[in-house]
């Protein structure tokens, strides 16, 4: 599953790493920045972060709460 942020300058690919199924942190967040070096958030053009299923659920819950709060307070929501 992929999402493009910052006008496509940050691509986040999120997947279950079947090859790492024996590890607790087998959900991969792959950050890819197809932009010039000066515009990068990370040092490398690609950075992987592995998290546990519970951390993924917690992250999803926090993002949903932030989105809901934004929707409730934004003038242009809808």
C-alpha positions as CSV (number, residue, x, y, z in Angstrom):
1,X,0.0,0.0,0.0
2,X,1.4,3.3,-1.0
3,X,0.7,7.0,-0.3
4,X,2.3,10.0,-1.8
5,X,2.8,13.1,0.4
6,X,4.3,16.5,-0.1
7,X,3.4,16.7,-3.7
8,X,4.9,13.3,-4.5
9,X,8.3,14.2,-2.9
10,X,7.7,11.6,-0.1
11,X,6.3,8.2,-1.0
12,X,5.5,5.9,1.9
13,X,5.0,2.2,1.1
14,X,3.5,0.1,4.0
15,X,3.5,-3.7,3.9
16,X,3.7,-6.8,6.0
17,X,7.2,-8.4,5.4
18,X,6.4,-12.1,5.1
19,X,10.1,-12.8,5.0
20,X,10.4,-11.3,8.5
21,X,7.4,-13.1,9.9
22,X,9.4,-14.6,12.8
23,X,10.1,-11.1,14.1
24,X,7.7,-9.0,16.1
25,X,8.4,-5.9,14.1
26,X,7.5,-7.2,10.6
27,X,5.5,-4.3,9.3
28,X,7.7,-2.2,7.0
29,X,7.2,1.5,6.5
30,X,9.4,2.3,3.5
31,X,10.0,6.0,3.0
32,X,11.2,6.9,-0.5
33,X,12.1,10.5,-1.5
34,X,12.5,10.9,-5.3
35,X,13.6,14.5,-4.9
36,X,16.8,16.5,-4.8
37,X,19.1,16.0,-1.8
38,X,18.4,19.5,-0.3
39,X,14.7,18.8,-0.2
40,X,15.0,15.4,1.6
41,X,13.7,14.8,5.1
42,X,15.9,11.7,5.5
43,X,19.6,11.5,4.6
44,X,19.1,8.5,2.2
45,X,16.7,8.5,-0.7
46,X,15.1,5.4,0.9
47,X,14.7,4.6,4.6
48,X,12.9,1.6,6.1
49,X,11.3,1.5,9.5
50,X,10.0,-1.7,11.0
51,X,7.2,-1.7,13.6
52,X,5.0,-4.2,15.4
53,X,1.4,-4.8,14.6
54,X,0.4,-3.0,17.9
55,X,2.5,0.0,16.9
56,X,0.8,0.0,13.5
57,X,-2.6,-0.1,15.2
58,X,-1.6,2.7,17.6
59,X,-0.3,4.8,14.7
60,X,-3.4,4.3,12.7
61,X,-5.6,5.2,15.7
62,X,-3.6,8.4,16.3
63,X,-3.8,9.4,12.6
64,X,-7.5,8.9,12.6
65,X,-8.0,11.0,15.7
66,X,-5.9,13.8,14.3
67,X,-7.8,13.7,11.0
68,X,-11.1,13.8,12.8
69,X,-10.0,16.7,14.9
70,X,-8.9,18.5,11.8
71,X,-12.2,17.8,10.1
72,X,-14.1,19.2,13.0
73,X,-12.1,22.4,13.2
74,X,-11.3,23.1,9.5
75,X,-13.4,25.6,7.6
76,X,-12.9,23.8,4.3
77,X,-13.7,20.2,5.5
78,X,-16.5,18.3,3.9
